[in-house]
C-alpha cells in the first residue's frame, strides 16, 4: 500500500498540495484537478464532490453533502469528518475513507473498489452491492450499521467490526434481506434481529478469517492508523444467502 494512502499528519500538510475552498472556488474548479492531490476546505453539505473522479487524491475537511464519490472510478477520497447520504453510490473503483460516520444508502449499487467508514453507517448500507469478474466491492464499517444492511446484496463483502459496541447488536433490523450473493461479516456473536429464514448464519473459521478478512481489515487499519490485531480480535459470524431458498433464480448470474 503506497505510503500516502492513509490518514496521517502529513496528509494535510498545506505546503504539499493544492488547497481549494469549496465556498469560494466551487465544484467545477475542484473537478479541474482530477489527477492531482488536493485539499478541499470548508465543506458544509455541498453535493456531488468527487463524482466520477478517475485518479488523484482528494482530502476533504468538513461535511460533504449527498452523493459524495458517486460513480468514483479510481480516485482516492479521504474525509476528515462525516459523510451524508448516498456516499459511493454506484462506485466503480478507488477508495473512499471517512474518518467519521456515514449516512443512509452508503455504497448503494457499488460495483468495485473500497469504502472504509471509521465509525457508524445509517440505514441501507451496501444495498445491491455487486461483484463482476475481478472487481469485488469491499465495504468496511468500523462501528455499527443501521437496518437493512446489505439488502439485495449481489456480490462483494461487507464487514462490520462493531468497535465500541462489543456485546451489543451491531446491525439494525432485517440485515441481508433479499440478498442472493456476497457475504456479510459481523465481528460479534449476537445474531442480527429479524434475520430472514432465507439466510444462512455461520461461524467464520480461522482460515477464512486469515484469507478473506485479514487483508481487508489490515488495509482498513492502515488507513485509519488502528491496530489490525484489535480489529480482528474475537469471533466473526458470516451471513449468506441460502441458495435453496434465495432469490438467485430470479436474477442473471453474478
C-alpha positions in Angstrom: 0.0 0.0 0.0 1.5 3.4 -1.0 2.6 5.5 1.9 0.3 8.4 1.1 -2.8 6.3 1.1 -3.7 6.7 4.7 -4.8 9.4 7.2 -1.8 11.0 8.8 -0.4 14.3 9.9 1.4 14.6 6.6 -1.7 14.1 4.5 -2.9 17.6 5.2 0.4 19.5 5.1 -0.8 22.6 3.2 2.5 23.2 1.6 2.4 19.8 -0.2 -0.8 20.1 -2.2 -3.2 22.5 -4.0 -5.7 24.0 -1.5 -9.2 24.8 -2.6 -12.1 26.4 -0.6 -15.3 25.0 -1.9 -17.3 28.0 -0.9 -15.1 30.3 -3.0 -13.8 28.0 -5.7 -16.9 25.8 -6.3 -17.3 22.2 -7.6 -16.3 23.0 -11.2 -12.8 24.2 -10.1 -12.3 21.1 -7.9 -13.1 18.9 -10.9 -10.4 20.5 -12.9 -7.8 18.9 -10.6 -8.7 15.3 -11.4 -5.4 13.5 -11.1 -3.8 15.9 -8.6 -3.5 15.7 -4.9 -5.7 18.4 -3.4 -7.1 19.6 -0.1 -10.7 20.8 -0.2 -11.7 23.0 2.8 -15.0 24.4 4.0 -17.4 21.7 3.1 -20.8 22.1 4.5 -23.4 20.0 2.7 -22.2 20.5 -0.9 -23.3 17.6 -3.0 -21.6 15.5 -5.7 -18.0 16.1 -4.6 -15.6 13.7 -6.3 -18.4 12.4 -8.6 -16.8 10.2 -11.3 -13.3 11.0 -10.1 -10.9 8.7 -12.0 -7.5 9.4 -10.4 -5.7 11.6 -7.9 -6.1 12.0 -4.2 -8.7 14.4 -2.6 -8.6 15.3 1.1 -11.8 16.9 2.4 -12.3 18.9 5.6 -15.8 19.5 6.8 -19.0 17.6 6.0 -19.6 16.9 2.3 -23.2 16.5 1.2 -25.2 13.8 -0.6 -23.7 11.6 -3.3 -20.0 12.1 -2.3 -17.8 9.9 -4.5 -20.8 8.7 -6.5 -19.5 6.8 -9.6 -16.0 7.0 -8.2 -13.8 5.4 -10.9 -10.3 5.0 -9.5 -9.6 8.1 -7.4 -8.9 8.3 -3.7 -11.0 10.4 -1.3 -10.4 11.0 2.4 -12.9 12.8 4.5 -11.8 14.2 7.8 -15.3 14.4 9.2 -18.7 12.8 8.5 -20.4 11.9 5.2 -24.0 12.4 4.4 -26.4 10.1 2.5 -25.7 8.2 -0.7 -21.9 8.3 -0.5 -20.1 6.0 -3.0 -23.4 5.5 -5.0 -22.6 3.1 -7.9 -18.9 3.4 -7.3 -16.7 1.5 -9.8 -13.2 1.6 -8.4 -10.9 3.5 -6.0 -11.1 4.3 -2.3 -13.4 6.4 -0.1 -12.3 6.6 3.5 -14.4 8.6 6.0 -12.9 9.4 9.4 -16.3 9.7 11.0 -19.8 8.3 10.3 -21.8 8.0 7.0 -25.5 8.5 6.4 -28.1 6.3 4.7 -27.7 4.3 1.5 -23.9 4.2 1.7 -22.3 2.3 -1.3 -25.7 1.7 -3.0 -25.1 -0.4 -6.1 -21.3 -0.3 -5.5 -19.6 -2.3 -8.3 -15.9 -2.2 -7.2 -13.3 -0.5 -5.0 -13.1 0.0 -1.3 -15.3 2.1 1.1 -14.0 2.4 4.7 -16.0 4.1 7.4 -14.3 4.6 10.8 -17.4 4.9 12.8 -21.1 4.2 12.0 -23.3 3.9 8.9 -27.0 4.6 8.6 -29.8 2.6 7.1 -29.4 0.5 3.9 -25.6 0.5 3.7 -24.4 -1.8 0.9 -27.7 -2.2 -0.8 -27.3 -4.2 -4.0 -23.6 -4.2 -3.9 -22.1 -6.3 -6.7 -19.0 -8.2 -7.9 -18.1 -8.8 -11.5 -15.1 -10.8 -12.7 -12.1 -9.4 -10.9 -13.9 -6.4 -9.5 -15.0 -7.1 -5.9 -16.7 -4.4 -3.8 -15.4 -4.1 -0.2 -17.3 -2.1 2.4 -15.8 -2.0 6.0 -17.7 -0.2 8.8 -15.7 0.3 12.0 -18.7 0.9 14.3 -22.3 -0.3 13.7 -24.7 -0.2 10.8 -28.4 0.6 10.7 -31.3 -1.6 9.4 -31.4 -3.2 6.0 -27.6 -3.6 5.8 -26.7 -5.5 2.6 -30.3 -5.6 1.3 -30.4 -7.4 -2.1 -26.7 -7.9 -1.8 -25.5 -9.3 -5.2 -21.7 -9.7 -4.6 -18.7 -8.4 -2.7 -18.1 -8.4 1.0 -19.4 -6.2 3.8 -17.6 -6.2 7.2 -18.9 -4.6 10.3 -16.4 -4.5 13.2 -18.6 -3.1 15.9 -15.7 -1.3 17.6 -17.0 0.1 20.8 -20.2 -1.9 20.6 -18.9 -5.2 22.0 -21.7 -7.3 23.4 -24.4 -5.3 21.6 -26.2 -5.6 18.3 -24.0 -4.1 15.6 -26.7 -4.0 12.9 -30.3 -2.9 12.9 -33.3 -4.9 11.7 -33.5 -7.1 8.5 -29.8 -7.5 7.8 -29.3 -9.0 4.4 -32.9 -9.1 3.4 -33.2 -10.4 -0.2 -29.5 -11.0 -0.6 -28.6 -13.7 -3.1 -24.8 -13.4 -3.4 -21.8 -12.0 -1.5 -21.1 -12.2 2.2 -21.8 -10.1 5.3 -19.2 -10.5 8.1 -20.0 -9.3 11.6 -17.5 -9.2 14.4 -20.0 -10.4 17.0 -21.7 -13.5 18.4 -25.1 -11.7 18.5 -27.5 -12.7 15.8 -28.9 -9.7 14.0 -32.6 -9.1 14.8 -35.3 -10.3 12.4 -32.8 -12.3 10.3 -34.7 -13.9 7.4 -35.0 -17.7 7.1 -33.7 -17.4 3.6 -30.3 -16.6 5.0 -27.6 -18.8 6.5 -25.7 -17.7 9.6 -22.4 -19.5 10.3 -19.3 -19.1 12.4 -16.2 -17.8 10.5 -13.3 -20.3 10.6 -9.8 -19.2 11.4 -8.6 -20.0 7.9 -11.4 -17.8 6.3 -10.6 -15.1 8.8 -6.9 -15.1 7.6 -7.6 -15.4 3.9 -10.6 -13.2 3.5 -10.9 -10.8 6.4 -7.3 -10.1 7.4 -6.3 -8.4 4.0 -9.3 -6.1 4.1 -9.0 -5.3 7.8 -5.3 -4.8 7.6 -5.9 -2.2 4.9 -8.7 -0.6 6.8 -6.5 -0.4 9.9 -3.6 1.1 8.0 -5.8 3.8 6.5 -7.0 4.9 10.0 -3.8 4.1 11.9 -5.6 1.5 14.0 -4.4 -1.8 15.4 -5.3 -4.5 12.9 -5.0 -7.1 15.7 -7.6 -5.3 17.8 -9.9 -5.1 14.8 -9.6 -8.8 14.2 -10.0 -9.9 17.9 -12.9 -12.0 18.7 -15.3 -14.2 16.7 -17.0 -13.3 13.5 -20.2 -14.6 12.0 -20.9 -14.7 8.3 -24.3 -14.2 6.7 -25.0 -15.5 3.2 -28.0 -16.5 1.1 -29.4 -20.0 1.5 -29.2 -21.0 -2.2 -32.1 -23.4 -1.8 -34.4 -20.5 -0.6 -32.9 -17.4 -2.1 -34.0 -15.1 -4.9 -31.0 -16.0 -7.1 -33.1 -17.8 -9.7 -34.9 -14.5 -10.4 -31.6 -12.7 -11.4 -28.9 -13.1 -14.0 -25.8 -14.9 -12.9 -23.4 -12.7 -10.9 
